[in-house]
Amino acid sequence: MKSYLFILLFSFSLIGFAQDNHIVKTDDGRRVLLKADFTWEYIDAKAPEENAIEAAVAKNENACQITADYEEPKLNGKIQAQLKKGRATIDHVKEKVASDYECQASDVLLLWVKEQKSKAVYMFCANGTKVKYKRMGNSIIEAGKFF
């Protein structure tokens, strides 16, 4: 008797999980709820507004226009301290970008970063140009280049 009750409750719980709704994102950034009965509705009533950096970068793929009050993102101090021995801190990366794009290291602005101890991806604005660099261990190279 207990096993029949267990099977009955288990089958009811499976039916509940089978009727799952899904949330997807449209091209313009709005979220849509796709229901199990083949209907849908918008979760976000209007498209999200782009922030100033994304809007400036989207206008021209290779140009970046930064506002005067822009602040660079904060980096993890522990990771930067570990990278100091291998000369791969953010200051070293900025010096590499500055030498590649013939400008001063103070003119290179960090737009965004995805950083871990072993690897990182940086997006910079150097001489009005948006550039992407990668770090693997202590090696720093422009994204998309092999040598």
C-alpha positions in Angstrom: 0.0 0.0 0.0 2.8 2.4 0.9 4.6 1.7 -2.4 1.4 2.6 -4.4 1.0 5.8 -2.5 4.7 6.6 -3.1 4.3 6.0 -6.9 1.2 8.1 -7.0 2.9 11.1 -5.3 6.0 10.7 -7.4 3.9 10.8 -10.7 2.1 13.9 -9.5 5.3 15.7 -8.8 6.6 14.8 -12.3 3.5 16.2 -13.9 4.2 19.5 -12.0 7.8 19.7 -13.3 6.7 18.9 -16.9 4.6 22.0 -17.1 7.6 24.3 -16.9 7.6 27.9 -18.2 10.7 29.4 -19.8 12.1 33.0 -19.8 13.9 34.1 -22.9 15.5 37.4 -24.0 14.7 39.2 -27.3 17.2 41.0 -29.5 16.3 44.4 -28.0 16.9 43.1 -24.4 13.3 42.6 -23.2 12.5 39.4 -21.3 9.5 37.2 -22.5 7.8 34.4 -20.5 7.0 31.4 -22.7 4.2 29.5 -21.0 3.5 25.7 -21.3 0.1 26.3 -23.0 1.9 27.9 -26.0 1.2 31.5 -25.0 3.7 34.2 -24.1 3.9 37.6 -22.4 6.4 40.3 -21.9 8.0 40.5 -18.4 9.6 43.8 -19.1 7.2 46.4 -20.5 9.8 48.4 -22.3 13.3 47.7 -23.6 16.1 48.5 -21.1 18.1 51.7 -21.7 21.8 51.3 -22.5 24.3 52.9 -20.2 26.6 55.7 -21.6 29.6 53.4 -22.3 27.6 50.8 -24.2 25.8 53.4 -26.2 29.0 55.1 -27.1 30.6 51.8 -28.1 27.6 50.7 -30.1 27.6 53.8 -32.3 31.0 53.1 -33.7 32.5 49.6 -33.2 36.1 50.8 -32.8 35.7 54.2 -31.3 35.0 54.9 -27.6 33.6 58.1 -26.2 33.9 58.4 -22.5 32.2 61.0 -20.3 34.4 63.2 -18.1 33.1 61.7 -14.8 33.8 58.1 -15.8 35.4 55.8 -13.1 37.3 52.7 -13.9 36.0 49.4 -12.4 37.6 48.2 -9.2 39.9 45.2 -9.4 40.4 42.4 -6.9 43.3 43.4 -4.6 44.3 39.8 -3.8 44.6 38.9 -7.5 46.6 42.0 -8.3 49.0 41.3 -5.4 49.6 37.8 -6.7 50.2 39.1 -10.2 52.8 41.6 -9.0 55.5 39.0 -9.0 55.0 38.1 -12.6 54.7 41.7 -13.7 51.1 41.2 -14.9 49.2 43.7 -12.8 46.7 46.2 -14.4 49.5 48.8 -14.5 51.7 46.5 -16.5 48.8 45.7 -18.9 48.1 49.4 -19.3 51.8 50.0 -20.1 51.6 47.3 -22.8 48.5 48.8 -24.3 50.1 52.3 -24.3 53.2 51.0 -26.1 51.1 49.2 -28.7 48.9 52.2 -29.4 51.7 54.9 -28.9 50.2 56.9 -26.1 50.8 57.4 -22.4 49.7 54.8 -19.8 47.6 57.5 -18.1 45.6 57.9 -21.3 44.5 54.2 -21.3 41.2 53.7 -19.6 39.8 50.4 -18.4 36.2 49.9 -19.6 35.5 46.5 -18.2 37.3 43.4 -16.9 36.7 39.7 -16.4 39.6 38.6 -14.2 40.7 35.4 -12.5 44.1 34.5 -11.1 45.1 32.4 -14.1 43.4 34.4 -16.9 41.7 37.7 -17.6 40.0 39.7 -20.4 40.3 43.5 -20.4 38.6 46.1 -22.6 40.4 49.4 -22.8 40.0 52.8 -24.5 43.4 53.8 -26.0 43.7 56.9 -28.2 39.9 56.8 -28.7 40.0 53.2 -29.9 38.3 50.3 -28.1 40.8 47.5 -27.7 40.6 44.1 -26.1 43.5 42.3 -24.4 43.9 38.9 -22.8 46.1 37.7 -20.0 47.0 34.0 -19.7 49.1 33.6 -16.6 51.6 36.4 -16.9 51.5 36.7 -20.7 49.6 39.7 -22.0 48.4 39.8 -25.7 45.8 41.6 -27.7 42.7 39.5 -28.2 42.6 38.0 -31.7 46.4 37.9 -32.2 48.6 34.9 -31.8 52.1 36.5 -32.0 
